[in-house]
Amino acid sequence: MVKVKRRDPAAPFIRRLQGQREQVLRFMTDFGVPFDNNGSERDIRMVKLQGRRARPPSKAGDSQSSLAKL
């Protein structure tokens, strides 16, 4: 276990990792656990992007289209 000075800004993070060491390193023993969460982030990103496309135009967009007509 690594000793951490209280004043170190990373101290809370390091202590939390040390307390959850088994869960943090689970991917090394349980091959069903992914190494990273990129797949989940990609899925969330697609949902987020689809939500942006479905929104109605904002008021700023309406004023721009009226200016284009002039």
C-alpha positions in Angstrom: 0.0 0.0 0.0 1.3 3.4 -0.9 1.5 6.1 1.8 0.0 9.4 0.7 0.5 12.8 2.4 -2.7 14.5 3.4 -1.8 17.7 1.6 -1.4 15.9 -1.7 -4.3 16.9 -4.0 -4.5 13.3 -5.3 -4.7 11.8 -1.8 -8.5 11.3 -1.7 -8.5 9.6 -5.1 -5.5 7.3 -4.2 -7.2 6.3 -0.9 -10.4 5.5 -2.7 -8.6 3.3 -5.2 -6.7 1.5 -2.4 -10.0 0.8 -0.6 -11.6 -0.6 -3.8 -8.5 -2.3 -5.2 -10.3 -5.6 -5.8 -13.1 -3.9 -7.8 -10.7 -1.7 -9.8 -8.6 -4.6 -10.9 -11.4 -7.0 -11.5 -10.9 -6.9 -15.3 -7.6 -8.7 -14.7 -9.2 -11.8 -13.2 -12.7 -11.8 -14.7 -12.5 -11.7 -18.4 -16.2 -10.9 -18.7 -15.5 -7.4 -17.4 -14.3 -5.0 -20.1 -11.0 -3.2 -19.7 -12.6 0.2 -20.4 -16.1 1.5 -20.9 -15.7 2.8 -24.5 -18.5 0.7 -25.8 -20.9 2.1 -23.3 -19.8 5.7 -24.0 -20.3 5.1 -27.7 -23.8 3.9 -27.1 -24.6 6.9 -25.0 -23.1 9.3 -27.5 -25.3 7.9 -30.3 -28.4 8.4 -28.2 -27.3 11.9 -27.4 -26.6 12.8 -31.0 -30.0 11.4 -32.1 -31.7 13.6 -29.5 -30.0 16.7 -30.9 -31.2 16.0 -34.4 -34.8 15.5 -33.2 -35.1 18.9 -31.5 -37.2 21.6 -33.2 -35.3 24.7 -34.4 -34.4 27.3 -31.8 -35.5 30.9 -31.8 -32.1 31.8 -33.1 -32.5 29.5 -36.0 -35.9 31.0 -36.8 -34.4 34.5 -36.9 -31.6 33.3 -39.1 -34.0 31.8 -41.6 -36.1 35.1 -41.7 -32.9 37.0 -42.4 -32.1 34.7 -45.2 -35.4 35.4 -46.8 -34.6 39.2 -46.9 
